[in-house]
Amino acid sequence: MGSDVERPVRRIVAVSPDDGSAIDLRNPLFAAVLSWAVPGLGQLYQGRTAKGSLFMAAILTTFVAGLWLGGGRVVYASWKPGDTRWAFVCQAGAGLVAMPAIVQSAGVNGPSRQPLVLGGGLLPVGFMAPPLAPGQHVSRGYVDRLVAAGVGLQADDFFDKPPWKQCRRDQLAQWHRQFGKFFEIGTLYTMLAGMLNLLVIYDAWAGPLGPTPEEKKRRDEGPETGSGGDAPSAPPADSGYSDPGHPESGQPRSRNGRTPTARTRA
């Protein structure tokens, strides 16, 4: 026979370090994935609008600023011998905004030998594409676009190797000459954006870090001592005392290890 009693929905919560209230993390794993895809989106999904908006604005602004400083060239994926772009490992932490670099790398090194035209032509030619190396074969169409865009490469910088063109110059070295120190600064900005987003992802998964108001109060007051200066004795076994931090206390715990002042919602 069926039961008419509704079972409560299990919720995973964290404790706010500001007021000790319970924060409903909803689906923490899904929220973490959202915060990787778009910084702060997981917090918006959890209803933490102010924090999510702040994370989104700060990290995306840092990433875009780095791209602008480096002329759109500082984010690219390359695993070729002698040009392994380890910086992209950090940049990928910023989420989907860095993923075109993987698509562009696959295009340049794939059968078509050319990257995609992104942004309907509004973005620079070869945006987020890896730099060309001496001896690398590329499509004739890509060479024509590079020469027409005036990005520092000329038609005589390529050998004619039907059906391809073979690059004669080191494009990465040309980027460093063109942008100077701003190439490295832009790389640093985009790396920092990706690494900072790792903290945002953790926040979406486990909740905010920091002591609760009760913990702050206990820390500020310090341990209580008797008149003789000795530490207080432990309560007797039958006193009914239960330490919320003890694994056998039976009291509910939050995702980040604290006891919320408000009960979880059903």
Beta strands, then each sheet from edge to edge (+ up, - down):
strand 1: 13-15
strand 2: 22-24
strand 3: 79-80
strand 4: 83-84
strand 5: 137-138
strand 6: 158-161
strand 7: 164-167
sheet 1: 1+ 2-
sheet 2: 3+ 4-
sheet 3: 5+ 7- 6+
end
